[in-house]
Amino acid sequence: MSNIIDMSSDFFMSEIIDIDVSEGGTSERLPYYTGEYNVTPSISQKVLETRNKSMSKDVVVLEIPKYQFDNLSNGQTVVIGGN
């Protein structure tokens, strides 16, 4: 009989409320990260304020947007990272 519990399901992840971190004999509660978890790269820097915060899931960095279309010279124009 196995004593291993699979906690990778969304049910368990959504039920995590508090995490205590003990370091050097002290215990402190980390504040919750309430920012974005899905981020699209851009040409300007973006900082996710995650330092010393408890996070409920992974941050997902989406792919860089890419658009391709015909141009007036009978070729293709590719726009990477723009709108």
N, C-alpha and C positions, 0 to 999 in steps of 0.2 A: 504494500500500500504506500502510495507516494504522499508526502506532506507538502508538495509544491503546489502553490496556487497561481494560476495564470492571471496576472493583473494587467495584461496588455489590452484588454477589451475597453471599449469606450465607456462601459458602465462603471468600471473601477476608476478610470481616469476622471470621470465627471463627478465622482463622489469624494475625491480628495479635497479636503477643506483646509487643513493646516499642516505645515511641516515644521517640526522643531529641528534646529541645527545646534548641535553642541560642539563647542570648540574651547579647549583649555579649561574645562570644568564649568563653563557658563552656558546657559541656554538662552537663545533669543528667537523671537518669531520674526520671520522675514515678511516684509510687506508684499502684497500681491502685485504682480505685473498686470496692468489693465490695458496695455497698449496693443498695437497690431501684432498679429501672428502671421499674416501673409503679406509679403513685401515684394514689390516689383522694383528691380534695379533702375536707376535713373542717372543722369549726368551730374546731379548734385548729391552731396553726401546726406545720408539720413542716419540718425542715431536712434536705436531702440533702447530706451532707458531700462535695461534689464539687470544691471549690476546690483547685487545683494537683494534680489527680488525672487519670490517664489513663482514659478511658472507652471501652468497646468498642461501645456502641450509644447510640441516643437515649433520653432519658427520655420516657416516655409518661404524660401526665396524663389519667386516665380521666374520663369524664363524671360529674357530680355525681349521686348516686343520687336517684331520684324515684319515689314510689309514689302511686297514685291508687286510691281505693276509695269505695264507697257509704257514706253515714253514716245515722244514725237519723232525720234530718230530710229524707229523700228527696233529698239532694244529694250532692255529691262532696267528698271531703276529699283534699287533695294534701299530701303530706309531701315536702319537698325537703331533701336532705342528712341525713336521719335513717334510723333502722332501722325 
